[in-house]
Amino acid sequence: MKLRKSPPFDPDADLVCISEFAEAWRSQFRPAQVAYTPSHFQAQLEELRRAKSYRLYLITRPAQPIPLAIIHPLSQDDAILLMALSPVDDPDLVRPLEMSPHEKRLAMQGAPGEPSGRGVYPFLLGEPGGMALLDFEPEGLVLVMSRWAERNVLDPEPLLAERMHLLGEQIKKLARPKGDDGNN
């Protein structure tokens, strides 16, 4: 992880907190060694409400987070705008803490046994405390980046270079003649 500038917080410590929060959140819907109650997340939201400033992490693979963007600093007004980007047509998506255990089991029917970790997961962290997993549609992610991209403290160049390298490897595999294992 390469940063454009040194932030007044520890991104590595934040990623550990995000991973722990994601595991706790997962316990709401899937079997886990430790199951967290909705009151745990309500307390996080209360701390978030009292925060003085905020930062938004856009990550992939929440269990082992890879940051795609770290937007900092954000004000309380910015945090309200971020929460407004969550879908409002399905209250269960906006307020899963209000779902009963039965409703959670129904929501998970047909879901794969293990989550893929694919996609972009927005986590809002408060300073001095509090955290929330936000739910954005793709349009919401585009709006976030168009509105606050200049506040991204993460340098995207290493991520782009890695993706370009992976794309090059895939192209090489596709370009090989059939029967060539690439060891010649």
C-alpha positions as CSV (number, residue, x, y, z in Angstrom):
1,M,0.0,0.0,0.0
2,K,1.5,3.3,-1.1
3,L,0.2,6.5,0.2
4,R,0.3,9.9,-1.6
5,K,0.9,11.7,1.8
6,S,1.3,10.6,5.4
7,P,-2.2,10.7,7.0
8,P,-2.9,11.4,10.7
9,F,-4.1,7.9,11.2
10,D,-2.7,4.4,10.8
11,P,-4.2,2.8,7.6
12,D,-2.7,-0.7,8.5
13,A,-4.5,-0.6,11.9
14,D,-7.7,0.6,10.2
15,L,-7.5,-2.4,7.8
16,V,-7.2,-4.8,10.8
17,C,-10.3,-3.1,12.3
18,I,-12.1,-3.4,9.0
19,S,-11.3,-7.2,8.8
20,E,-12.5,-7.7,12.3
21,F,-15.7,-5.7,11.7
22,A,-16.3,-7.7,8.4
23,E,-16.0,-11.0,10.3
24,A,-18.4,-9.7,13.0
25,W,-20.8,-8.6,10.4
26,R,-20.6,-11.9,8.6
27,S,-21.6,-13.6,11.9
28,Q,-25.0,-11.9,11.6
29,F,-25.8,-14.1,8.5
30,R,-23.6,-17.1,8.6
31,P,-22.3,-19.6,11.3
32,A,-19.2,-18.3,13.1
33,Q,-17.2,-19.1,16.2
34,V,-18.3,-15.9,17.8
35,A,-21.7,-14.4,16.9
36,Y,-22.2,-10.7,17.4
37,T,-25.6,-9.2,18.3
38,P,-27.1,-6.2,16.7
39,S,-26.4,-4.2,19.8
40,H,-22.7,-4.5,19.0
41,F,-23.2,-2.7,15.7
42,Q,-25.7,-0.2,17.2
43,A,-22.9,0.8,19.6
44,Q,-20.5,1.2,16.6
45,L,-23.1,3.5,15.0
46,E,-23.5,5.5,18.1
47,E,-19.7,6.1,18.3
48,L,-19.8,7.0,14.6
49,R,-22.5,9.5,15.3
50,R,-20.3,11.2,17.9
51,A,-17.2,11.3,15.7
52,K,-15.5,14.6,14.9
53,S,-14.2,13.5,11.5
54,Y,-14.4,10.5,9.2
55,R,-12.6,8.5,6.5
56,L,-14.0,6.2,3.9
57,Y,-12.3,3.0,2.8
58,L,-13.3,1.4,-0.5
59,I,-11.9,-2.1,-0.2
60,T,-12.1,-5.5,-1.8
61,R,-12.0,-8.8,0.0
62,P,-13.1,-7.7,3.4
63,A,-11.7,-10.7,5.2
64,Q,-8.2,-9.7,4.0
65,P,-8.9,-6.1,2.9
66,I,-7.2,-4.6,0.0
67,P,-7.8,-0.9,-0.1
68,L,-8.8,0.6,-3.5
69,A,-9.2,4.2,-2.1
70,I,-8.9,5.9,1.3
71,I,-10.9,9.1,1.3
72,H,-9.9,11.5,4.1
73,P,-10.8,13.9,5.7
74,L,-14.6,13.8,5.7
75,S,-16.9,16.0,7.7
76,Q,-20.2,15.1,9.4
77,D,-22.0,16.6,6.4
78,D,-20.0,14.4,4.1
79,A,-20.9,11.3,6.2
80,I,-24.6,12.2,5.9
81,L,-24.2,12.4,2.1
82,L,-22.4,9.1,2.0
83,M,-25.3,7.4,4.0
84,A,-27.8,9.0,1.6
85,L,-26.2,7.1,-1.2
86,S,-27.4,3.8,0.2
87,P,-30.4,2.3,-1.6
88,V,-33.6,3.4,-0.1
89,D,-36.1,1.2,-2.0
90,D,-35.3,-1.9,0.1
91,P,-35.3,-1.2,3.8
92,D,-33.7,-4.6,4.6
93,L,-30.6,-3.5,2.6
94,V,-30.4,-0.2,4.5
95,R,-31.2,-1.6,8.0
96,P,-30.1,-5.3,8.2
97,L,-29.8,-4.9,12.0
98,E,-33.6,-4.7,12.3
99,M,-34.0,-8.1,10.5
100,S,-35.0,-11.0,12.7
101,P,-32.8,-14.1,12.6
102,H,-35.5,-15.9,10.5
103,E,-35.4,-13.0,8.0
104,K,-31.6,-13.2,7.9
105,R,-31.7,-17.0,7.2
106,L,-34.3,-16.4,4.4
107,A,-32.0,-13.7,2.9
108,M,-29.1,-16.2,2.8
109,Q,-31.0,-19.0,1.2
110,G,-29.3,-19.9,-2.1
111,A,-26.2,-17.9,-1.2
112,P,-22.9,-19.7,-1.7
113,G,-21.4,-21.3,1.4
114,E,-18.5,-19.0,1.4
115,P,-18.7,-15.4,0.2
116,S,-16.7,-14.6,-2.9
117,G,-15.3,-11.3,-1.4
118,R,-15.7,-9.8,-4.9
119,G,-16.9,-6.3,-5.3
120,V,-16.2,-3.0,-3.6
121,Y,-17.1,-2.6,0.1
122,P,-17.3,0.9,1.6
123,F,-16.4,1.2,5.3
124,L,-16.9,4.5,7.1
125,L,-14.6,5.0,10.1
126,G,-15.0,7.7,12.6
127,E,-12.4,9.6,14.6
128,P,-12.1,8.9,17.5
129,G,-14.3,5.8,17.0
130,G,-17.1,4.0,15.3
131,M,-17.5,2.2,12.1
132,A,-20.2,1.2,9.6
133,L,-20.4,-0.9,6.5
134,L,-22.2,1.1,3.9
135,D,-24.1,-0.3,0.9
136,F,-23.7,1.5,-2.4
137,E,-25.0,0.7,-5.8
138,P,-22.4,1.1,-8.6
139,E,-23.8,4.6,-9.3
140,G,-23.1,5.5,-5.6
141,L,-19.5,4.4,-5.9
142,V,-19.1,6.5,-9.0
143,L,-20.6,9.5,-7.2
144,V,-18.3,9.0,-4.2
145,M,-15.2,9.0,-6.5
146,S,-16.4,12.0,-8.5
147,R,-17.2,14.0,-5.4
148,W,-14.2,13.1,-3.2
149,A,-11.4,11.6,-5.4
150,E,-9.1,14.5,-4.7
151,R,-9.1,13.5,-1.0
152,N,-7.9,9.9,-1.8
153,V,-4.7,9.5,0.2
154,L,-4.0,6.1,-1.4
155,D,-1.8,6.1,-4.5
156,P,-3.6,4.0,-7.1
157,E,-0.6,3.5,-9.4
158,P,0.7,0.3,-7.7
159,L,-2.8,-1.2,-7.9
160,L,-3.1,-0.2,-11.6
161,A,0.3,-1.6,-12.4
162,E,-0.6,-4.9,-10.7
163,R,-3.8,-5.2,-12.7
164,M,-2.0,-4.4,-15.9
165,H,0.6,-7.1,-15.1
166,L,-2.2,-9.6,-14.5
167,L,-3.9,-8.6,-17.8
168,G,-0.6,-9.1,-19.6
169,E,-0.3,-12.6,-18.1
170,Q,-3.8,-13.5,-19.2
171,I,-3.1,-12.2,-22.7
172,K,0.1,-14.3,-22.9
173,K,-1.9,-17.4,-21.9
174,L,-4.6,-16.8,-24.5
175,A,-1.9,-16.1,-27.2
176,R,-0.1,-19.5,-26.7
177,P,-0.7,-22.1,-29.3
178,K,-2.7,-25.1,-28.2
179,G,-0.4,-27.7,-26.6
180,D,2.2,-25.2,-25.6
181,D,2.5,-25.2,-21.8
182,G,4.7,-22.0,-21.8
183,N,7.8,-23.8,-20.5
184,N,9.7,-23.7,-23.9
